Amino acid sequence: MNNDKKTLTQMLQEYSQSNACPMHMPGHKRQAVEGGVLPLELDITEINGFDNLHHAEGVLKQSMKQAAILYGADHSFYLVNGSSGGILAGICAAAKPQDKILLARGCHKSVYHGLELRQLHPVYLLPPLDPFFGIAQSISPYEVEQQLQQHPDTALVLITSPTYEGVISDVASIADICHKRNIPLMVDEAHGAHLGFCSEFGGGAVKAGADIVIQSLHKTLPSPTQTAIAHLNGDLVSEQEFCRQLAIFQTSSPSYLLMSGIESCINLLQQQKESLFEQYTQRLQHFSDKIAPLQHLRVLGYGQDKPEYHNGFFAFDKGKLVLSTRATNLTGTQLKDRLREEYSIELEMAMGDYALAMTSVSDTDEMMQRLADALLQLDKQLHTEPYQLLLEVCLPPIAMPLYQARWMPTKEIPLSDAYNQICAENVWAYPPGVPLIAAGERINGSLMQTVSTLLEQGVELYSESNAVPQKIRVVQHTANSGEGGKSY
């Protein structure tokens, strides 16, 4: 039967019976979770005795209290719209319209949606790239302090830790810097819900003192897709306002199946976290030992690569396997394709010269062995090439606030003709969903070179108009806007 004539359910059922090895989210890796089976006969709405997520007083209140105890938070809240809803709620609870916000440029696109909705003025933190793997290094506490000295009117600091590739920042030091100025710190920890449960997976933004922490349970833990959790600490952000914003950005009909999945995940961690993470750590160590003979491919922090080679990382999440192709005749996209086509291993994402495999406590010994064997076999077929120069990290200049660009007259033009125009949309590679340029920023030569290089490397780019890479939507100049608009 042609896939075009199959139902989604049929395709999912067939795929579940295939030999595909999932080295990607969700963290349950299609393995059944004890106590987490979710048949439709359990799918209900807010009926008597089952509490209400937006006004929890019974079983849901107690369930979320257990999550707060597990993570060490003052308050925890179930999220059924993924981390994106929690990020939007956190931004709107901590910052008033027109406020200034200090944030990591590498934030997820949902943060940029928050900037637009709240009409905020961003000041960006842009860490340098790791010279070996070409991924962003940790956010420097020193840089945060310097920026806050220059922008004392900052209402909120927002960083991502760990990043999509697993880079962790010194959240405790950054939180201390923020709190000395009575500024709340929000951490997008969507990829770090598993941190802090053993010494090998240390850290965690809640225990480090962040005021708002958003986590996607489904990314790295055994929990259904779309399940996430928010944590609130201290009194710099109003709990009442945070709850009000959650009610705005989350559905008014939250799925009890998803909430049951969250609770099952929390219960599993409470009861078995020590054994789960001990086995997980051993599995990753065996993987590291197995890939030690690699001659061309490199895996960040594993095999012959050591953490001390990466001084720009405060810490690194060992659950992320960053597979570098920089010294080989393969691109990251080609590596991802070959692992899928030749070994039935599906990775999470690929960029120009690296690919990413996501692991979790739900991986099996066999899954990790398959990945190691595949990398070793591919490595023998490769040859070494000189390192290519890293893409220049350069922020496009802000010509007008993001929200203002959304309301300006726009037009679609060929990307090749867009130099010096003001972008009217966000452009990103997905995953990870980090904008290369945001609405209101001026298209410069650096951006056009980056886009060209990524396309040559097989990386798919997206925009809200779906016109990129052939065309891009830009602000249409008017008599009142001037040639380039006001600079901010």
Buried (B, 14 or more C-beta within 10 A) or exposed (E): EEEEEEEEEEEEEEEEEEEBBBBBBBBBBEBEBEEBEBEEEEEEEBEEEEBBBBEBEEEBEEBBEBBBEBBEBEBBBBBBBBBBBBBBBBBBBBBEEEBBBBBBBBBBBBBBBBBBBBBBBBBBBBBEBBBBBBBBBBBBBEBBBEBBEEBEEBBBBBBBBBBBBBBBBBBBBBBBBBBEEEBBBBBBBBBBBBBBBBEBBBBBBBBBBBBBBBBBBBBBBBBBBBBBBBBBBBEBBEBEEBBBBBBBBBEEEBBBBBBBBBBBBBBBBEEEBEEBBEBBBEBBEBBBEBBEEBBBBBBBBBBEBEEEBBEBBBBBBBBBBBBBBBBBEBBBBBBBBBBBEEBEBBBBBBBBBBBBBBBBBBBEEEBBBBBBBBBBEBBEEBEEEEEBEBBEBEBBBBBBBBBBBBEBEBEBBEBEEBEEBBBBBBBBBEBBBBBBBBBBBBBBEBBBEBBEBBBEBBBEBBBBBEBBBEBBBBBBBEEEBEEBBEEE
